[in-house]
Amino acid sequence: MKTIQSLSGALALAVSLAAAAQTKWDMPTPYPATNFHTENIVQFATDVEKATGGKLKITVHPGASLFKAPEIKRAVQGGQAQVGEILISGYSNEDPIFGLDSVPFLATSYAESARLWKVSRKAVEDRFAKQGMVVLYAVPWPPQGIYSTKPLNSAADMKGLKLRAYNPMISRIAELAGAQPVTIQAAELAQAMATGAVNANITSGATGYDTKAWEVVKNYYDTQAWLPKNIIFANKKAFDALDKPSQDALRKAAADAETRGWKVSEEKTAYYLGELKKNGMNVAPPSAQLKADFQKIGQTITAEWLKTAGPDGKAIIDAFRK
């Protein structure tokens, strides 16, 4: 009997020590569980747990269920969550470098977007480090187009439209086109479109698919204006508290997630547009006039961005254009 008690006591102690040795991280994300970014993150979390032998467990909280999208960066910075995902361009008012990937018509393909990330990554990492955070990886959305309840043949047709703006760049586009910018988070977009709170929206085929845009809007213009990125990042204190093997495993899983995420994003672009068409949407390239108008708006915003971004911004653009 004593032997059995000793064994069960030893087993309980072993279980207790294992539980104590496991580090648990919470990861808020803004998008639905079925979104390709979230699916990639879940795989990332699985890879981390496996590579660390269970020492680091990341619990993913999709759909803005733990923190709303605008709260995630602050939550990770303050240690309320240990790791998170944000759309980096949403913070371009905080620092213009954060809005670089959403300068209209600067980088409009996956190859150009990858090159832009390569030359700007250190600048983004340095800024996160100063705020007590560690950049783990980044994955782009498919190229951005415009959804509209009415046909658009030129930028003049956007006058008076309530345009959903997920970053300051889109707010500026709205101003230049005579539209009204409206801030709506991705999780609330379907309802906003259904109620008429917004009647135009610049985003990707992925978001249109997630929100079943075809139920409330019939026109999608594939302008391929830019490829905004989501940044996945960790609280630096939480990262530094991990042992070296766990840090290395986290970095390796992040690198794999970045490679995988870029590949999936590009592969699913045609699928998303196909689904919009299949569900009755008019999916078309922009007219020559609308494209010319958007490019002119892009030139204005690029010049404005360069003024605010200073020497760091100029150096990145110069490196990108080499």
C-alpha positions as CSV (number, residue, x, y, z in Angstrom):
1,M,0.0,0.0,0.0
2,K,2.8,2.4,0.9
3,T,4.5,1.6,-2.4
4,I,1.3,2.4,-4.3
5,Q,0.9,5.7,-2.3
6,S,4.5,6.5,-3.0
7,L,4.1,5.9,-6.7
8,S,0.9,7.9,-7.0
9,G,2.6,10.7,-4.9
10,A,5.6,10.7,-7.3
11,L,3.3,10.7,-10.3
12,A,1.3,13.7,-8.9
13,L,4.6,15.5,-8.3
14,A,5.8,14.8,-11.8
15,V,2.5,16.1,-13.3
16,S,2.7,19.1,-11.1
17,L,6.3,19.9,-12.1
18,A,5.4,19.4,-15.8
19,A,2.5,21.8,-15.5
20,A,4.7,24.3,-13.7
21,A,7.3,24.0,-16.4
22,Q,4.8,24.8,-19.1
23,T,4.7,28.4,-20.2
24,K,1.2,29.5,-21.5
25,W,0.8,32.4,-23.9
26,D,-2.5,34.0,-25.0
27,M,-2.7,35.2,-28.6
28,P,-5.5,37.5,-29.6
29,T,-6.2,37.8,-33.4
30,P,-8.7,40.0,-35.2
31,Y,-10.0,37.6,-37.9
32,P,-12.3,34.6,-38.0
33,A,-11.0,31.1,-37.3
34,T,-11.6,30.2,-40.9
35,N,-9.5,33.1,-42.3
36,F,-6.2,31.9,-43.8
37,H,-4.2,34.2,-41.5
38,T,-5.8,32.5,-38.5
39,E,-5.4,29.0,-39.8
40,N,-1.7,29.8,-40.4
41,I,-1.4,31.1,-36.8
42,V,-3.0,28.0,-35.4
43,Q,-0.4,25.9,-37.3
44,F,2.3,28.2,-35.9
45,A,1.1,27.6,-32.4
46,T,0.9,23.8,-32.9
47,D,4.5,23.9,-34.3
48,V,5.8,25.9,-31.3
49,E,4.2,23.5,-28.8
50,K,5.6,20.4,-30.7
51,A,9.1,21.9,-31.1
52,T,9.3,22.9,-27.4
53,G,8.1,19.5,-26.2
54,G,5.1,21.2,-24.7
55,K,7.1,23.8,-22.7
56,L,5.5,26.7,-24.6
57,K,1.7,26.5,-25.3
58,I,0.1,29.3,-27.3
59,T,-3.7,29.6,-27.1
60,V,-5.1,31.4,-30.1
61,H,-8.2,33.6,-29.6
62,P,-9.6,34.4,-33.1
63,G,-12.3,36.8,-34.2
64,A,-11.4,39.7,-31.7
65,S,-12.8,37.4,-29.0
66,L,-10.1,38.3,-26.4
67,F,-9.3,41.9,-27.4
68,K,-10.8,44.0,-30.1
69,A,-8.5,44.7,-33.1
70,P,-7.4,48.2,-32.0
71,E,-6.6,46.9,-28.5
72,I,-4.3,44.0,-29.5
73,K,-1.0,45.9,-29.9
74,R,-1.4,47.7,-26.6
75,A,-2.4,44.5,-24.8
76,V,0.8,42.7,-26.0
77,Q,2.9,45.7,-25.2
78,G,1.5,45.9,-21.7
79,G,1.8,42.1,-21.1
80,Q,-2.0,41.4,-20.9
81,A,-1.3,39.0,-23.8
82,Q,2.1,37.6,-24.7
83,V,1.8,37.4,-28.5
84,G,-0.6,38.9,-31.0
85,E,-1.5,39.8,-34.6
86,I,-2.2,43.2,-36.1
87,L,-2.7,44.9,-39.4
88,I,0.5,47.0,-39.3
89,S,-0.8,49.8,-41.6
90,G,-3.5,50.6,-39.0
91,Y,-0.8,52.2,-36.9
92,S,0.6,54.5,-39.5
93,N,-0.5,57.6,-37.5
94,E,1.8,56.3,-34.8
95,D,4.7,56.0,-37.2
96,P,4.7,56.4,-41.0
97,I,7.0,53.4,-41.5
98,F,4.0,51.3,-40.3
99,G,2.0,52.5,-43.2
100,L,4.6,51.8,-45.9
101,D,3.0,48.6,-47.3
102,S,-0.3,50.5,-47.9
103,V,1.1,53.4,-50.0
104,P,-1.1,53.0,-53.1
105,F,0.6,51.5,-56.1
106,L,4.0,51.3,-54.5
107,A,4.2,47.5,-54.3
108,T,1.3,45.8,-56.1
109,S,2.5,42.2,-56.6
110,Y,3.7,39.5,-54.2
111,A,7.3,39.8,-55.6
112,E,7.3,43.6,-55.0
113,S,5.7,43.2,-51.6
114,A,8.3,40.7,-50.6
115,R,11.1,43.0,-51.7
116,L,9.5,45.9,-49.8
117,W,9.3,43.8,-46.6
118,K,12.9,42.8,-47.0
119,V,14.1,46.4,-47.1
120,S,11.8,47.7,-44.4
121,R,11.8,44.8,-41.9
122,K,14.7,46.1,-39.8
123,A,13.1,49.5,-39.5
124,V,9.8,47.9,-38.3
125,E,11.7,45.5,-35.9
126,D,13.6,48.5,-34.4
127,R,10.4,50.4,-33.7
128,F,8.8,47.4,-32.1
129,A,11.9,46.7,-30.0
130,K,11.8,50.3,-28.7
131,Q,8.2,49.6,-27.6
132,G,9.1,46.4,-25.8
133,M,8.1,43.9,-28.5
134,V,9.6,41.4,-30.8
135,V,8.5,41.0,-34.4
136,L,8.1,37.3,-35.2
137,Y,6.8,37.3,-38.8
138,A,4.6,39.0,-41.4
139,V,2.1,37.7,-44.0
140,P,0.4,39.9,-46.6
141,W,-3.3,40.0,-47.6
142,P,-4.1,39.5,-51.3
143,P,-4.0,42.7,-53.4
144,Q,-6.6,45.3,-52.5
145,G,-9.6,46.2,-54.6
146,I,-12.7,48.2,-54.1
147,Y,-16.2,47.0,-53.2
148,S,-19.0,49.4,-54.1
149,T,-22.8,49.3,-54.0
150,K,-22.8,51.4,-57.2
151,P,-20.7,51.1,-60.4
152,L,-17.4,53.1,-60.4
153,N,-16.0,54.3,-63.7
154,S,-13.8,57.0,-62.2
155,A,-12.8,58.4,-58.8
156,A,-15.4,61.1,-59.2
157,D,-18.1,58.3,-58.8
158,M,-16.8,57.8,-55.3
159,K,-18.0,61.2,-54.2
160,G,-20.3,60.9,-51.2
161,L,-19.7,57.2,-50.7
162,K,-19.2,56.0,-47.1
163,L,-15.9,54.2,-47.5
164,R,-14.7,51.8,-44.8
165,A,-11.2,52.8,-43.8
166,Y,-9.0,50.3,-41.9
167,N,-5.9,52.6,-41.9
168,P,-5.1,56.3,-42.4
169,M,-4.1,55.7,-46.0
170,I,-7.6,54.7,-47.0
171,S,-9.0,57.7,-45.0
172,R,-6.7,59.9,-47.2
173,I,-7.9,58.1,-50.4
174,A,-11.5,58.8,-49.3
175,E,-10.7,62.5,-48.7
176,L,-9.0,62.9,-52.1
177,A,-11.9,61.1,-53.9
178,G,-14.6,63.1,-52.1
179,A,-15.8,60.0,-50.1
180,Q,-16.5,59.9,-46.4
181,P,-14.1,57.6,-44.4
182,V,-15.7,55.4,-41.8
183,T,-13.7,53.3,-39.3
184,I,-15.1,49.8,-39.0
185,Q,-13.2,46.7,-37.7
186,A,-13.2,43.6,-39.8
187,A,-15.3,41.7,-37.3
188,E,-18.1,44.3,-37.7
189,L,-17.8,44.9,-41.5
190,A,-20.6,42.5,-42.6
191,Q,-23.1,44.2,-40.3
192,A,-21.9,47.7,-41.3
193,M,-22.4,46.9,-45.0
194,A,-25.8,45.3,-44.4
195,T,-27.1,48.4,-42.5
196,G,-25.6,50.9,-44.9
197,A,-23.2,52.3,-42.4
198,V,-20.7,51.9,-45.2
199,N,-21.4,51.4,-48.9
200,A,-17.8,51.0,-50.2
201,N,-14.8,49.2,-49.0
202,I,-11.2,48.8,-50.1
203,T,-9.9,45.4,-49.1
204,S,-9.0,42.0,-50.5
205,G,-11.0,39.2,-52.0
206,A,-10.3,37.3,-48.7
207,T,-12.2,39.8,-46.5
208,G,-15.0,39.9,-49.1
209,Y,-15.2,36.1,-48.9
210,D,-15.1,36.1,-45.0
211,T,-17.9,38.6,-44.8
212,K,-20.0,37.2,-47.7
213,A,-19.8,40.6,-49.4
214,W,-22.1,39.4,-52.2
215,E,-25.1,39.5,-49.9
216,V,-24.9,43.3,-49.7
217,V,-22.7,44.6,-52.5
218,K,-22.5,43.6,-56.2
219,N,-19.3,45.3,-57.6
220,Y,-15.7,44.5,-57.0
221,Y,-12.9,46.3,-58.9
222,D,-9.6,44.4,-58.8
223,T,-7.4,47.5,-58.6
224,Q,-4.5,45.6,-57.0
225,A,-3.5,48.8,-55.2
226,W,-1.3,47.3,-52.5
227,L,-0.8,44.2,-50.3
228,P,-1.1,45.2,-46.6
229,K,0.6,42.9,-44.1
230,N,-0.3,41.4,-40.8
231,I,2.5,41.5,-38.2
232,I,2.8,38.7,-35.6
233,F,4.7,39.9,-32.6
234,A,5.5,39.0,-28.9
235,N,6.0,40.9,-25.7
236,K,9.8,41.2,-25.3
237,K,9.8,40.4,-21.5
238,A,7.8,37.2,-22.2
239,F,10.1,36.3,-25.1
240,D,13.3,37.0,-23.0
241,A,11.9,34.8,-20.1
242,L,11.9,31.8,-22.4
243,D,15.0,29.5,-22.4
244,K,17.2,29.7,-25.4
245,P,15.9,26.4,-27.0
246,S,12.3,27.7,-26.7
247,Q,13.3,31.0,-28.2
248,D,15.0,29.3,-31.1
249,A,12.0,27.0,-31.6
250,L,9.7,30.0,-31.7
251,R,11.8,31.8,-34.2
252,K,12.0,28.7,-36.4
253,A,8.2,28.2,-36.3
254,A,7.7,31.9,-37.1
255,A,10.0,31.7,-40.2
256,D,8.1,28.6,-41.4
257,A,4.8,30.4,-40.8
258,E,6.0,33.4,-42.8
259,T,7.0,31.2,-45.8
260,R,3.8,29.2,-45.6
261,G,1.6,32.3,-45.1
262,W,3.0,34.1,-48.2
263,K,2.5,31.0,-50.3
264,V,-1.1,30.5,-49.2
265,S,-2.0,34.1,-49.6
266,E,-0.9,34.1,-53.2
267,E,-2.4,30.7,-54.0
268,K,-5.8,31.7,-52.5
269,T,-6.1,35.1,-54.3
270,A,-7.7,33.6,-57.5
271,Y,-9.9,31.3,-55.3
272,Y,-11.4,34.2,-53.4
273,L,-12.1,36.2,-56.5
274,G,-13.6,33.1,-58.1
275,E,-15.9,32.7,-55.0
276,L,-17.1,36.3,-55.3
277,K,-18.0,35.7,-59.0
278,K,-19.6,32.4,-58.2
279,N,-21.9,34.1,-55.7
280,G,-23.1,36.7,-58.3
281,M,-20.7,39.6,-57.9
282,N,-19.4,41.7,-60.8
283,V,-15.6,41.2,-60.5
284,A,-13.8,43.4,-63.0
285,P,-10.6,45.3,-63.5
286,P,-10.8,49.0,-63.0
287,S,-11.7,51.1,-66.0
288,A,-8.7,53.0,-67.6
289,Q,-10.1,56.2,-66.0
290,L,-10.5,54.7,-62.5
291,K,-7.0,53.2,-62.7
292,A,-5.5,56.6,-63.8
293,D,-7.4,58.4,-61.0
294,F,-6.2,55.9,-58.4
295,Q,-2.6,56.2,-59.6
296,K,-2.7,60.0,-59.4
297,I,-4.1,59.6,-55.8
298,G,-1.2,57.2,-55.1
299,Q,1.4,59.6,-56.3
300,T,0.0,62.3,-54.0
301,I,0.0,59.9,-51.0
302,T,3.5,58.7,-51.8
303,A,4.8,62.3,-51.8
304,E,3.0,63.0,-48.5
305,W,4.3,59.8,-47.0
306,L,7.9,60.6,-47.9
307,K,7.6,64.0,-46.3
308,T,6.4,62.5,-43.0
309,A,8.7,59.4,-43.0
310,G,11.9,61.4,-43.2
311,P,15.3,60.0,-43.9
312,D,14.4,56.5,-42.8
313,G,11.5,56.4,-45.3
314,K,13.5,57.8,-48.1
315,A,16.3,55.2,-47.5
316,I,13.7,52.4,-47.6
317,I,12.1,53.7,-50.8
318,D,15.5,54.1,-52.5
319,A,16.5,50.6,-51.5
320,F,13.2,49.2,-52.8
321,R,13.5,51.0,-56.2
322,K,17.1,49.9,-56.8
